[in-house]
Structures are given as structure tokens and as C-alpha cells.
Amino acid sequence: PMVEWHARACGGKTETWFNGRFIEQWADEKALRALYDASARYDAADVARALHEAGAAFRGIALETAAALDFSYPHDADANISAWLNVG
């Protein structure tokens, strides 16, 4: 949903299909690249890397969307979740 909101708020797209269908046709190039980078291969180290990439992708897209809609971003919640993910 965040990529859909981002496309509508920042990219002026009104049709984002359902559940990300045809995402490559309506999503921002930067968002698509971030999603690609958040894909993991089949080993533990890469799964951890992909998890952190996914968090960074969501954060970047959410920050832009919040700014475009004049919403406040929950920085404290973001920091708490990021700290929790960095444990272990």
C-alpha cells in the first residue's frame, strides 16, 4: 500500500491497480529499484541484508509520501523498529 500511496501522492498517478498488479507501469523508478534491492537470495546473510533494504525502502517512500501529504512521519516508532531489527 505504501508504494501505491507514494505513486498517488508524489507521482500524480490515479490508477495503481489492485495489490500491486502491473507495479512496473505505475510505480516510481526509485521505488521499483528499492523493491528489487529488498529481494533476498537463499542464505541467512542475504536475508538479513534484504530485511534492512526493505526497511530503508519503506522509510524513504514513506517519508516522501508523508511530506507530499503534509503528514508527520513517526520517527520515534521508526527508530524503535530499526533498533529492534538490529538486535542479534
N, C-alpha and C positions, 0 to 999 in steps of 0.2 A: 504493500500500500504506500510506503514512503516514496518509492520511485514514481508511482502514479501521481501522488500529491505534488512531488517535485516537478514533474512534467507539466502539470496544470498550473502551478504557481509560478514557476520560473521559465517555462518554455512556451507558455501560451497554448499548449495542446488541450483540446477538449475531449478527444476520443482516445482513451487509453485501453480500450478493450476490457476483457474480464480476466482476472487472475494473472495478469502479466502477458496475456496472449499477444503475439507479434511485438513484443517489447522492443526488438531492434528497430522497429519502424517509428516508434513514438518517444522512446526514452532519450535523454541527453547522452551524447557520446562519452562524457566523463563518467556518468552513472553506469553505462554499459561496461566500460573498462574496469571500473571498481568491482562490479559483479563478477566479471571474468577473473580478476585477481583474487577474489574471495573463494574461488573454487579450489578444493583440495585434491591432492593425489592420494595414494593409498598408503601413507605411512604417518606415524604419530607426529613427527616434527612438522610435516606439511599441513596436517590437520590443525595443529596449533597456530601455524603461520596464517592459514586461511581464516581461522576464527578471528585473529587480530585484524586481518584485512577487511573482513566483513564488518567488524565494529567500526573501523575507520571509515569505511564506505558509508555506512548508515549515518555516522556522525556528520560527515561532510554534506551529504544530501539533506539531512535533517536541518543542519544549520542554515543552508541556503533557503530551504523551504520556509523555515521559521522567519527568516529575515524578509523574504518576499511577502509573507502574510502578516508581518508585523506582530509575530508571536514571540514570547520569551522562550528561550531554549533551557531545558532543565540541566544546567551544567553540573550541579551537585549530584544528581542521580547518575549522570554520565560518568563522573569521576568515581563514584562508588562502584558502579558496574565494572568499569575498566580496572579498578584496583582488585576487585574480586576475581576477574579473569586472569590477572597476572599472578595470582597465588599458585604455587606449585610449579 
